[in-house]
Amino acid sequence: MRRWLRAGLGFLTATQAVVGLWALLLPARFFALEVVGMGMAYNKHLMLDYGAMTLASAVVLGAATVHRGQWLTRTALIMYLTWVIPHFFILLTMLDHLTPTTGTLLMVALGLAIALPVALLVLAGREPRGHAGR
């Protein structure tokens, strides 16, 4: 169980780091993705801010991956869920410009992005106090 917790945290860390770096270093290319731009006008400032905030979340998730204390692990996962759950519902209202297949794949991916940290929170709750993932 501890390995799964650490692997899941590491996966979330890596995903956030890659997405954050992509949005921060190549904001126009990131925005050009059909599932990112959503048919809206490009805003470099918002893309750069999104990249920086996503990198910041990678730092918190990464700290939980390395330190693995129960409090930090739960805080990092709740931080991630605080973003990804609203993101899911926001995008659910903006699917009209996507093909049905692309929209379905996007929502499945975002559903998994919610399910993983929820499962990791359950695993963290089963660890002895103060030893999540050790």
N, C-alpha and C positions, 0 to 999 in steps of 0.2 A: 504494500500500500504506500509506503513512504517513497519508493522509487517512482510510482505513478504520480504522486503529488509533485515531486521535484520535476519530473519530465513534463507534466502539464504546465507548471509555472514557467519552465524553460521555453516551452513552445509559445506561450503567450508573450513572454519577453522577446523572443526572436521575431515573432510576427509584428509586434508593436515597434520594435527597432527598425525592421525593414520598411514598414509602411511609413514610419516617421521620417526616416532618412530620405526615402523616395519623395515624399511630399515637401520636405525641407530643401533638398538639393535640386530636385527637378520638378518644381511645382506645376509648370504648364503641362508636362508630360503626364504627371499623376492626374491632373484635372481632366486631361483629354480622354481618360478611360470613361467609357459609356456609363458605367455604374457609379462614377464619382461626379462628373460634371452635371449629370441629370438634366441636360438641355438648358442649363442656366449660363449666365454670363460669367466669364472667368474673373476671379478676384485674387490677385497674387497675395495680398496681405492675409486674407483668410486661409489660403493654402499654406503659407509659411507658418502662420500661427498654429494651424492644425498639425503640421509636421512637428513643430516644437513641442506642442502639448502631447502628441503621441509618443515622442521620444521621452518626455518626462514620465509618462506612464510606464514605459519600458524600464526606466531607472527603478521605479518602485517595485515593479514585478521582478526585476532582476535582483534587487536586494532581498526580496522574499525567497527567491530561488536559492541564493547563496546562504543567507542567514537561516532561513527556514524556521524561525520562531513562530509559534502559533498566532500571536497577536499580529505580527507583521504579515504573515501569510493571509490571514483573514482580512486585514486592512487592504492589502494589495488586491485581493480578489473582489472585495466590495467596491473598491475604487474603479476597477475595470467594469464591473457590472453596472455601476452608476452611469457609465458612459454607454455601454453596448446595448442595454435594454431600451433607453430612449431612442438610440440610433436605429434600432430595429423598427420601432413604431413610426419614427419619422420617415424612414425609407418606404415603409409599407404604404404610405400615402402618396408616394412619388413614383410609382411603377408604371404609370401610363405611357411613358415614352420608350420603355424597354419592350423587347419581344417577350411573349409569355415564357419562353424557355429561359431567357436571361434573367427575367424577374424572379422566376421560380428558383433558379440556381442561386441568385443573390440572397433570397430570403432563407433558403436552406442553409447557406453558409453562415448567415447572421444568426440563425437559430442555433447552429452548432457553436457559434461564438458565445452564445448565452449558456448553452448546456454544459460546455466544458468547465467554465469557472464555477457553476453551480455544483457540479459533481466534485470539483476540487475542494469546494467549501465543505461538502459532506465528508470527504476524506480528512480534511484538516480537523474537523470536529471530532473525528474518531481517534485522533492522535492524543497521547498523554499531554496534559497541560504543559505548554512551553516547549514542546518537542515536535511540532508539525514538520514532517518531512525529513527528520534527522535519521 
